[in-house]
Amino acid sequence: MAADLVIVILNYNTRDLLRDCLHSLQAQTGLTFAVCVVDNASTDGSAEMVAAEFPNVALIRNEQNAGFSAGNNLGLHHFGFPERAQARYAMLLNPDTVVPEGALRRLVDFADGQPDVGIVGPKLMLPDGSLDKACRRSFPTPEVSFYRLVGLSALFPRSRRFGRYNLTFLDEDVQADVDAVVGACMMLRAGVIAKIGLLDEQFFMYGEDLDWCLRARQAGYRVVYYPAVVVKHVKRAASSRSARARYEFQRAMWLFYRKHYRASTHPLLDGFIRLGLALRGGPALLREMRHG
């Protein structure tokens, strides 16, 4: 394999943040890596900026916004994944992140020393200095999702029972095996992708990282939150005001539940879950649920 690591950055109208992200990657040393930006039909000149200012970065221009899973899969295919990987590791990285110097080398070194670790994610910090709680999570089982829906996770964040959604009972500076890390910055061993495949493209945005982590754990790999590396994350820079994004979050929860939990859920509880999702997702999600 030619590289230690390949990095796929899926971009949608975050030109200036993407520039900062790519500059932070240019400062990385101590390993061989390559970067591919997949631009999902941005209208802000993002693709033109990459082509002009970062000629060593591979650029794929999508003519339409294909979503998170499909876009990242294009970048992974560019690097030969899943069967002919051009590196030992692959990373998904959001364009609204800044990676500190030496971070990539530390992540690779950690994974090299832990061969049973399939996926590793760093600590993500928001602009106000607080933890991006999504960077370490439990799977949204019906029980865990219920505690969050009714507010028990917010009322009792330190509870090992009620605080499981974002693992708020854990010290944010302590390494831990977790159910999932977030697609904004996650690194996978090439062998994991070869075994479990690429991202599930039925997820347009949200949920695909949870699904990937669950499939990795089912294949016998550990998923690790590694706070020794800290990455800055603006978060939802491209979707914070998007009604589509809010809908897709609820749709992703439905898809994840249907794929992994519905078959083993009591019909009465299943009805309550679908009702809750329909109330949050609106008529469009209700129509999709009726067909699925």
N, C-alpha and C positions, 0 to 999 in steps of 0.2 A: 504494500500500500504506500502511496506517495506521501501521505500527510498523517499527522497525528489526529487532526480534527478538521472537519468542514462545518461551516456555519451557514445556515439558511435564514435570511431575514425577509419576511413578508411585509411589504410596505403598501400603505394606502393613504395618500395625501398627508404624509408627515415629513416633508422634504427637509426642513431645518433640523428636526430631531434626528432624522436618519443620517444627516451629515455628521452630527455630533457623535452618533453611535459608531459610524464608520471610522471617524478620527480616533475614537477610543480603541478600536480594534487595531488600527495601524501601530499603536504604541505597545502592543503585546509582543513579548519576546520569550525565548526559551522553548519554542515548539514550532513545528511546521503546520500551517493551517491555510485554508482557502475559504473565500466568502462568496456567496451567491445572493444577490438581491432579486427577489421576485416582486415585480411591481404590478399590483392588481388594478390596472387601469386608472392610475392617479391622474388628476387634472391640475396638479400644482407644480408640475415640472420636476417631480421627484426623479423619474427615470433619466431625464436629460441631465440633471445634476450628477447622478451616479456616473453616467457615461463620460461626462466632461471632467469630473474631479477625481474619480477613482477608477482609472483605466484597468487596474489589476483585479477589480471586483467583477465577477461574472454577473450579467444582467439579463433577466428574462422579463419581457414585457407582455403581460396579459392584456388582451383587448377588452376584457370584461372582468368585473370583480368576481372571481371564482370562489371566494371564501377562504377561510384559514386552512382547512385541511387540504383542499385541492391545490391551493397555492404553494404551501410548504412541500407537498408531495412533488410538485414540479421541480422545486429546488433539490430535493433529495434524489430524484431521478437524474438530475444533471450531474450529480456526484456518484452515480452508479448504484444507489441503493434501490432495492434491498439486496440484490444478489451479487453485484459487482462493486462493492463499496470501495471508494478511492481513499478512505481514511479509516483509522481505528475507531473513531468516535464521530458522532454527528450532533450538532447543537441547533436547536430552534431558538432564535433570539428576536425579540421585538425591536422595531426601529426606535422606540421611545425609551431605550435603555442606554446607560453609559457604563462600560465595563472598565474597572480600574486596572492599572498596569499590573501584570503578573497573574491576573485572575484566571485566565484560560490555562496557564501552566499548572496552577494549583489544582484546578478541577481535574485535569488529566492525570496529574500525579496521584491524586486521591483515588481515582477510579482504577488506575494501574495497580495500586496497592490493595484493592478490594475486588477481586475477580468475580465475586458473586453479586456485585452492585451492577444493576442493569441501567438504572437511570439515576442521575444526581442533579439536584437543583440548588443554587446558592440562596442566600438570604437576599430578598429584594426590599429596598428601602424607597419609600415615597418621597416626593420633594420636601415635605414637611418634617422629614426625619423619622417618621413612624414606619412600622413594619407593614409591608404589603401582605396582608393576612392570607392571600391566595397562594403564597409561595410554599405552603405546607398544609395539606388538607387530608381529611378522611373522605372516603367515597360517600356520595349522597344516597345512602341507603334510605328506605322509607322511614326508619326510626330516626336517623341523624337529620334528615330533611324535616321531619315533623318538629323536632326540638327547635330548629332554626325558624320554621314557619310561625310557630306560636310564640317565639321570643324567649324561650328558655335559654338558648345559647347566649343571648345578649345579657340576660339577667344573671346568669351563673357562668361567666366565661372561664372561671378556674375549675369548674366541675369536670371531672374526667368522663362523666356521662353526658352532660348537656353541652359541653364545650368542644365536642369532637369535630364539628363542621370545619372550623379553622384551627383546631388543635390549640386553642387559646390557653389551655392549662399547661402547655409546655414553655420552658424558657426559650425565648427566641434566639439566644446565643449558644444553645447547646445542640450539637448534632443529634439527629434522630432518624430512625427508620420510620417512614410514613407511608400512607396509602398512595399519595400523589403529590407531585410538585407541578408547577404551572408552566404552560407552554410559552410564556413570555421569556423564559430562560431555562431550558432544560437540556441536558446532555445525555445521549444514549450511546451505549456500546454498539458497534456495528453488528455484532452477533445477535443482539437483541432484535434489531430491525429485520435481520435475515430470518429470524425465527418467528416473529409475530406479525411482520408486514408493516406497511406504511399506515399513516393516519386514515381513519375511517371517514370517507368523504360524504357520508350522509349527514355529518355534523358540518354546518356552514361556518359557524363560529361559536366558541364555547363548547365544553364537554369533550372535545376530541383528545385533550391532554389527559383528562381523567380516564377515558377509555383506553388510551395507550398505556397508562400506568397500570390499570387493572389487568390488561392483557400481559404485560411484562411480569407482574406478580403471579399471575396464573401459570406463567411459563417457568416459574421458579426463581426469578430475579428479585433482588432487593431494590427498593426505591428509597433514596436517602436525601434528606435535607441537610445541606452542608453550609452552615453559617460562617465558617472561616473565610468564605468568599462573599463579599457584599457587592451587589450590583444596584445602581440607581435606576428607578423605574417611574416614569411620568404617569403611566397607566391610562388606558382608554383614550389616548390622544386622538385616535382616529374615529372613535365611536361614542364618546361621552355624551353627545347630544343626539344620538341616532335612535329613532324609534325602532328601526330594523334591529339594532343591536339588543334592545330590551326584549323584543319579541324572540330573537334567536336564543337568548339566554334561557327563556322558559321552554322553547322548543328543544334545546339541547338536554334539559333536564328530563323532558318526556322521552326523547330518544334513548338516553342513558338508562332510564328506568325500564323502558320497554325491552331493551337489549339484554340487560343484566339481571333485572329483579322481578319483572312482572309475572313470569311463569311460576315463581315460587311465592307469590303474594296472595293472601286470602282475598277472595272476590269482594268482600265488603270493604276491606282496606284499599283494594285497588280502585274501587269506586270513589272513595274519598280522595285518593291521590289524584286521579284524573280530574275530579271536580276542582280541586285546588289549582292544578296546572291550567285548566281551562279558564278559570276566573282571572288568573294572572296573565295568561297568554292571549286571551281574547278570542273572537270568532274564528280567526284564521287558524289558530292552533286547535281549536275545537274541531274544525273540519278535518284537519290532518289526523287527529286522534281517532275520529270516527272510521277512518280508512286504515288505521293501524292497530 
